[in-house]
Amino acid sequence: MVRVNVFGLMSGFLMLYLVLLPEPWWVALGGSDGEAFHAYVSPFAFEVVLLGNPVDIPIVYWLTLASRLAFILAAVETIFALIVVYEKTFKTFLSLRALSVSILFPILIAIGLAVAEETIGLSIPVYGEALSTFNLPGQGYAMTVEMPIRTYFTTAYLLALIAGVLSLIARSFHEVLIKTEPSIGRV
């Protein structure tokens, strides 16, 4: 009887789906409905628009491309490990990248927002709504601007967390499948 690591299969295909999904994992909207600025961030895409002008950071394109390729590789490795489920050595192919990325993502967002607050003085919450004050210095005067900011994690981020937990379960379940099935080499 052939056994399938369903958790790993779901995790692998969910990781592939996340890479192809154009939805951001985290959204920040400044002003009413993002009129002042908006930021759509995921490990695979980064879009920031300030007052209607896109902010282009060339290295971010390459970092998101590398992240996309690494996630595709992790998904393919996970699915491959399920095909050869009877070999113990392939347990290492069951990637926990989805779990580590989904845990590190909000931490990196918080670090990025702390750096932004220190450099430009704009306080943006990691999650929720706030009224942020921003000081604009001028020649001999200073202007203070208050704007509502709303940030939230999207369903794509929740799917990444689910894929990460499924990959962790799949890795544990892989051991159970190996112990219950004979090795292909001994058949």
Salt bridges, closest charged atoms under 4 A:
GLU47 OE2 - HIS38 NE2 3.09
GLU175 OE1 - LYS88 NZ 3.96
GLU175 OE2 - LYS91 NZ 3.43
GLU181 OE2 - ARG3 NE 3.40
